[in-house]
Amino acid sequence: MPKYGIRKTRTTDSEIHEDLLERRDVNFIEHFDPFEFSKKITRSYYAIREHVWSKGDRLFKLSSKYYGTSEYWWIIALWNGKPTDIQYEYGAVVQIPFPPRKIYRTLVEDY
């Protein structure tokens, strides 16, 4: 994921999280704001290849299969709006956007 170091963070410390905070014995939890594709990315034309999620699939494996490297798994995750493997169900259609390096450069420039 590009540029985590400069992303804004949020603090979870409200009453609705009281039980969670008590269980963890902390006063607050700090986490990064959600990352989203910029409008420039989603409106741009990219080639899309579809993959049907099946037994044994993992985001890093799809990245390796379609991009030749496992390092761009997060592009597939962001594009599909599902950041972890557990969120994909068997039979679900996963969009694989191309070219990954162009998407990465656009994200880094916009961020």
C-alpha positions as CSV (number, residue, x, y, z in Angstrom):
1,M,0.0,0.0,0.0
2,P,1.5,3.3,-1.0
3,K,2.6,6.0,1.5
4,Y,1.2,4.7,4.8
5,G,3.4,7.1,6.7
6,I,1.6,10.2,5.5
7,R,-2.0,8.9,5.8
8,K,-4.3,10.6,8.3
9,T,-5.2,8.6,11.4
10,R,-8.4,8.4,13.5
11,T,-8.9,7.7,17.1
12,T,-11.5,5.3,18.3
13,D,-12.5,6.4,21.8
14,S,-16.3,6.9,21.8
15,E,-18.8,5.3,24.1
16,I,-20.0,2.9,21.4
17,H,-16.6,1.3,21.5
18,E,-16.4,1.1,25.3
19,D,-16.7,-2.7,25.5
20,L,-13.9,-3.1,23.0
21,L,-11.6,-0.7,24.7
22,E,-12.3,-2.3,28.1
23,R,-11.5,-5.8,26.7
24,R,-8.2,-4.5,25.3
25,D,-7.5,-2.5,28.5
26,V,-6.8,0.7,26.5
27,N,-8.3,4.2,26.4
28,F,-8.3,4.5,22.6
29,I,-7.3,2.8,19.4
30,E,-5.5,4.7,16.6
31,H,-6.0,3.5,13.0
32,F,-5.5,4.8,9.5
33,D,-8.4,6.4,7.5
34,P,-9.7,4.0,4.9
35,F,-8.0,4.2,1.6
36,E,-10.0,4.7,-1.6
37,F,-9.2,5.1,-5.2
38,S,-9.2,8.6,-6.4
39,K,-11.9,9.7,-8.9
40,K,-9.1,9.9,-11.5
41,I,-8.6,6.1,-11.1
42,T,-12.2,5.0,-11.2
43,R,-13.1,7.2,-14.2
44,S,-10.0,6.3,-16.2
45,Y,-10.1,3.5,-18.7
46,Y,-8.3,0.4,-17.6
47,A,-8.5,-3.1,-19.1
48,I,-10.3,-5.5,-16.8
49,R,-9.9,-9.2,-16.7
50,E,-12.5,-11.2,-14.7
51,H,-11.6,-14.1,-12.4
52,V,-14.0,-16.4,-10.6
53,W,-12.9,-16.9,-6.9
54,S,-12.4,-20.6,-6.2
55,K,-10.9,-22.9,-3.6
56,G,-7.3,-22.0,-2.8
57,D,-7.5,-18.4,-4.2
58,R,-5.7,-15.7,-2.4
59,L,-5.2,-12.1,-3.4
60,F,-1.4,-12.5,-3.5
61,K,-1.8,-15.6,-5.7
62,L,-4.1,-13.7,-8.2
63,S,-1.5,-10.9,-8.3
64,S,1.2,-13.3,-9.1
65,K,-0.9,-15.1,-11.7
66,Y,-2.1,-12.0,-13.5
67,Y,0.7,-9.5,-12.9
68,G,3.7,-11.7,-12.6
69,T,4.4,-10.6,-9.0
70,S,2.6,-10.9,-5.7
71,E,3.4,-7.4,-4.6
72,Y,0.3,-5.8,-6.3
73,W,-2.3,-7.8,-4.4
74,W,-3.6,-4.7,-2.8
75,I,-4.6,-3.1,-6.1
76,I,-6.9,-6.0,-6.7
77,A,-8.3,-5.7,-3.2
78,L,-8.9,-1.9,-3.5
79,W,-10.4,-2.2,-7.0
80,N,-12.9,-4.7,-5.8
81,G,-13.6,-3.0,-2.5
82,K,-12.7,-6.1,-0.4
83,P,-9.4,-5.7,1.4
84,T,-9.0,-9.2,2.7
85,D,-9.2,-12.8,1.3
86,I,-12.0,-13.7,3.8
87,Q,-14.4,-11.2,2.1
88,Y,-14.5,-13.1,-1.2
89,E,-16.9,-16.0,-1.6
90,Y,-16.5,-19.0,-3.9
91,G,-18.0,-18.2,-7.3
92,A,-17.6,-14.4,-6.9
93,V,-16.3,-12.5,-9.9
94,V,-13.1,-10.6,-9.1
95,Q,-12.0,-7.8,-11.4
96,I,-8.3,-7.6,-12.2
97,P,-7.4,-4.1,-13.5
98,F,-4.5,-3.6,-15.9
99,P,-1.8,-2.3,-16.1
100,P,-0.9,-2.4,-12.4
101,R,2.1,-0.2,-12.6
102,K,0.1,2.7,-14.2
103,I,-2.5,2.3,-11.4
104,Y,0.2,2.4,-8.8
105,R,1.9,5.5,-10.3
106,T,-1.5,7.3,-10.4
107,L,-2.2,6.4,-6.8
108,V,1.2,7.6,-5.6
109,E,0.9,10.9,-7.5
110,D,-2.6,11.6,-6.2
111,Y,-1.8,10.7,-2.7
